[in-house]
């Protein structure tokens, strides 16, 4: 019987970068009547909490969230669960589902998949890809829900945007009083979470003096840069710079 648990023996390649991407399952129905469209601050807060839980509990280096998905970057030397693929996939989906359900007060389910990269540049390209997806989805979402709120049906709003250029969509929003460049950055660019160090003041009662200690905490960056600047930030986090050197404990 044990031998038939065939995939249990699969391990992530030694030294490879691993990204776990968890994605909301059936979230179109879940969010239909509960949250404001196209973006809801409460839903956004639940996703950030879920990303933080994954970063903390799975010992991640960087978590990026946009829409209903989260990408979690694991260090090259990540060795939890002996790098078992099944464990990483099942537990990341489980942690995400439990955290979002608790935060949102609703039963939510996530699925999970694994991505492997050999070179640092592969990881940078991955996160550039997801950020580009965030921009496209946000522009489409704002246009779609602007038309829906103007009274158009699902079919009409979808047809109006089909194969339209980004310039057309920007102009559509502008004609309805929305400057897409003024939409909050966390909607257009996604949100990044990573470890940063800080100095905490304490007190030593034996010496009756103030002492300083370096601690780690998670930074939630809702103003992520774009382009090469974003590539640079991701590289710094991967290298343990940009106050991103911790590998899984807040220390506070």
C-alpha positions as CSV (number, residue, x, y, z in Angstrom):
1,X,0.0,0.0,0.0
2,X,2.8,2.4,0.8
3,X,4.3,1.8,-2.6
4,X,1.2,3.1,-4.2
5,X,1.7,6.5,-2.6
6,X,3.9,7.1,-5.7
7,X,4.0,10.9,-5.7
8,X,5.0,11.0,-2.0
9,X,8.6,10.3,-3.0
10,X,8.8,13.4,-5.2
11,X,11.1,16.2,-3.9
12,X,11.9,19.6,-5.2
13,X,15.3,19.7,-7.0
14,X,18.1,20.5,-4.6
15,X,19.1,24.2,-4.8
16,X,16.3,25.2,-7.0
17,X,14.1,28.2,-6.3
18,X,10.5,27.1,-5.5
19,X,7.5,29.3,-5.8
20,X,4.1,28.0,-4.5
21,X,1.2,29.8,-6.1
22,X,-2.1,29.4,-4.3
23,X,-5.3,30.5,-6.2
24,X,-8.8,31.0,-4.9
25,X,-11.1,28.2,-6.0
26,X,-14.6,29.3,-7.0
27,X,-14.0,32.9,-5.8
28,X,-16.2,34.4,-8.5
29,X,-19.2,32.9,-6.7
30,X,-17.6,33.6,-3.2
31,X,-17.2,37.3,-3.9
32,X,-20.3,37.8,-6.0
33,X,-22.5,39.4,-3.2
34,X,-20.1,39.8,-0.3
35,X,-17.6,42.4,-1.6
36,X,-17.6,45.7,-3.4
37,X,-16.6,45.6,-7.1
38,X,-14.1,45.8,-8.7
39,X,-11.9,45.9,-5.5
40,X,-12.9,45.7,-1.9
41,X,-10.6,46.7,1.0
42,X,-12.0,44.0,3.2
43,X,-11.2,41.3,0.7
44,X,-7.8,42.8,0.1
45,X,-7.1,42.7,3.8
46,X,-8.0,39.0,4.0
47,X,-5.6,38.3,1.1
48,X,-2.8,40.1,2.8
49,X,-3.4,38.2,6.0
50,X,-3.3,35.0,4.1
51,X,-0.1,35.9,2.3
52,X,1.5,36.8,5.7
53,X,0.4,33.4,7.2
54,X,2.0,31.6,4.3
55,X,5.2,33.6,4.6
56,X,5.5,32.9,8.3
57,X,4.3,29.3,8.5
58,X,6.2,28.0,5.5
59,X,9.4,29.9,5.9
60,X,9.1,31.9,2.8
61,X,11.4,34.7,1.5
62,X,8.8,36.7,-0.4
63,X,5.0,36.7,-0.9
64,X,3.3,38.5,-3.7
65,X,-0.5,38.8,-3.9
66,X,-2.9,40.2,-6.5
67,X,-6.5,39.5,-7.0
68,X,-7.3,36.1,-5.5
69,X,-3.8,34.6,-5.9
70,X,-0.6,34.5,-3.8
71,X,2.9,33.6,-5.0
72,X,5.2,32.4,-2.2
73,X,9.0,32.3,-2.9
74,X,10.9,29.7,-0.9
75,X,14.7,30.0,-0.3
76,X,17.0,27.8,-2.3
77,X,18.0,25.9,0.8
78,X,14.4,25.5,2.0
79,X,14.2,22.1,3.7
80,X,10.9,21.9,5.5
81,X,9.2,18.5,5.1
82,X,12.4,17.3,3.4
83,X,11.3,19.3,0.3
84,X,8.4,17.0,-0.3
85,X,6.3,18.3,-3.2
86,X,3.0,16.8,-1.9
87,X,3.5,18.3,1.6
88,X,4.3,21.8,0.2
89,X,1.3,21.8,-2.2
90,X,-1.2,20.4,0.3
91,X,-0.1,22.5,3.3
92,X,0.1,25.8,1.3
93,X,-3.5,25.3,0.1
94,X,-4.6,24.3,3.6
95,X,-3.0,27.3,5.3
96,X,-4.4,29.7,2.7
97,X,-7.9,28.2,3.0
98,X,-7.9,28.2,6.8
99,X,-6.5,31.7,7.1
100,X,-8.8,33.4,4.6
101,X,-11.8,31.6,6.0
102,X,-11.0,32.8,9.5
103,X,-10.2,36.3,8.4
104,X,-13.3,36.7,6.2
105,X,-15.8,34.7,8.2
106,X,-16.6,32.6,5.2
107,X,-15.7,29.1,3.9
108,X,-13.0,29.6,1.3
109,X,-10.9,27.1,-0.7
110,X,-7.5,27.5,-2.4
111,X,-5.7,25.3,-4.8
112,X,-1.9,25.3,-5.1
113,X,0.8,24.5,-7.7
114,X,4.6,24.6,-7.7
115,X,7.0,26.5,-10.0
116,X,10.7,25.7,-10.2
117,X,13.5,28.1,-11.3
118,X,17.2,27.4,-11.6
119,X,18.5,30.9,-12.1
120,X,17.8,34.1,-10.2
121,X,16.7,35.7,-13.4
122,X,13.9,33.1,-13.7
123,X,12.5,34.2,-10.4
124,X,12.6,37.9,-11.4
125,X,10.9,37.1,-14.7
126,X,8.2,35.1,-12.8
127,X,7.3,38.0,-10.5
128,X,7.4,40.5,-13.4
129,X,5.0,38.2,-15.1
130,X,2.6,38.1,-12.2
131,X,2.8,41.9,-11.8
132,X,2.0,42.4,-15.4
133,X,-1.0,40.1,-15.0
134,X,-2.1,42.3,-12.1
135,X,-2.1,45.4,-14.2
136,X,-4.0,43.8,-17.1
137,X,-6.6,42.3,-14.8
138,X,-7.1,45.5,-12.8
139,X,-7.7,47.5,-16.0
140,X,-10.1,45.0,-17.3
141,X,-11.9,44.7,-14.0
142,X,-12.3,48.5,-13.6
143,X,-13.7,48.7,-17.1
144,X,-16.0,45.8,-16.8
145,X,-17.5,46.9,-13.5
146,X,-17.8,50.5,-14.6
147,X,-20.0,49.3,-17.5
148,X,-22.0,47.0,-15.3
149,X,-22.7,49.8,-12.8
150,X,-23.9,51.9,-15.8
151,X,-26.6,49.2,-16.3
152,X,-25.0,47.0,-19.0
153,X,-25.5,43.3,-18.8
154,X,-22.7,40.7,-18.4
155,X,-22.8,39.9,-22.1
156,X,-22.9,43.5,-23.2
157,X,-20.0,44.6,-20.9
158,X,-17.9,41.6,-22.0
159,X,-18.5,42.3,-25.6
160,X,-17.7,46.0,-25.3
161,X,-14.2,45.1,-24.0
162,X,-13.4,42.2,-26.2
163,X,-10.1,42.6,-28.1
164,X,-10.0,46.3,-27.1
165,X,-6.6,48.0,-26.6
166,X,-5.3,49.3,-23.3
167,X,-5.6,52.8,-24.7
168,X,-9.3,52.3,-25.4
169,X,-9.9,51.0,-21.9
170,X,-8.0,53.9,-20.3
171,X,-10.2,56.3,-22.3
172,X,-13.3,54.5,-21.4
173,X,-12.5,54.9,-17.7
174,X,-11.6,58.6,-18.2
175,X,-14.9,59.2,-19.8
176,X,-16.6,57.9,-16.7
177,X,-14.5,60.0,-14.4
178,X,-11.8,57.5,-13.5
179,X,-8.1,58.2,-14.1
180,X,-6.6,54.7,-14.0
181,X,-3.3,56.1,-12.8
182,X,-5.0,57.3,-9.7
183,X,-6.3,53.9,-8.8
184,X,-4.5,52.7,-5.7
185,X,-1.1,51.1,-6.4
186,X,-2.0,47.9,-4.6
187,X,-4.7,47.3,-7.1
188,X,-2.6,48.0,-10.2
189,X,0.7,46.5,-9.0
190,X,-0.2,43.9,-6.4
191,X,1.3,43.8,-2.8
192,X,4.6,42.4,-1.7
193,X,5.4,41.0,1.7
194,X,9.0,40.3,2.9
195,X,11.1,40.3,6.0
196,X,12.8,43.4,7.3
197,X,15.0,44.0,10.3
198,X,14.5,46.8,12.8
199,X,15.9,47.9,16.1
200,X,13.8,47.3,19.2
201,X,14.4,49.1,22.5
202,X,14.4,47.0,25.6
203,X,15.4,47.2,29.3
204,X,18.0,45.2,31.2
205,X,16.8,45.1,34.8
206,X,20.1,43.6,36.1
207,X,22.1,46.4,34.7
208,X,19.3,49.0,35.0
209,X,19.9,50.2,31.4
210,X,18.2,50.5,28.1
211,X,19.4,48.0,25.5
212,X,18.8,47.7,21.8
213,X,18.2,44.5,19.9
214,X,17.7,43.7,16.3
215,X,14.5,42.0,15.4
216,X,12.7,40.8,12.3
217,X,9.2,41.6,11.1
218,X,7.2,41.4,7.9
219,X,6.9,44.5,5.8
220,X,3.7,44.9,3.7
221,X,4.6,46.9,0.7
222,X,1.5,48.3,-1.1
223,X,3.5,50.7,-3.2
224,X,5.6,48.3,-5.2
225,X,7.7,49.8,-8.0
226,X,7.5,48.8,-11.7
227,X,9.9,47.6,-14.3
228,X,13.6,47.5,-13.6
229,X,13.0,49.0,-10.1
230,X,10.7,46.0,-9.2
231,X,13.3,43.6,-10.6
232,X,15.9,45.2,-8.4
233,X,13.7,44.8,-5.3
234,X,13.0,41.2,-6.0
235,X,16.7,40.5,-6.5
236,X,17.5,42.2,-3.2
237,X,15.0,40.2,-1.3
238,X,16.3,37.0,-2.9
239,X,19.9,37.9,-1.9
240,X,18.8,38.7,1.7
241,X,19.2,42.5,1.2
242,X,16.6,45.2,1.4
243,X,15.9,44.2,5.0
244,X,14.7,40.9,3.6
245,X,17.3,38.6,5.2
246,X,15.1,36.7,7.6
247,X,13.9,33.3,6.5
248,X,10.8,32.6,8.5
249,X,10.5,34.0,12.0
250,X,9.4,37.4,13.2
251,X,11.6,37.3,16.3
252,X,9.3,39.7,18.1
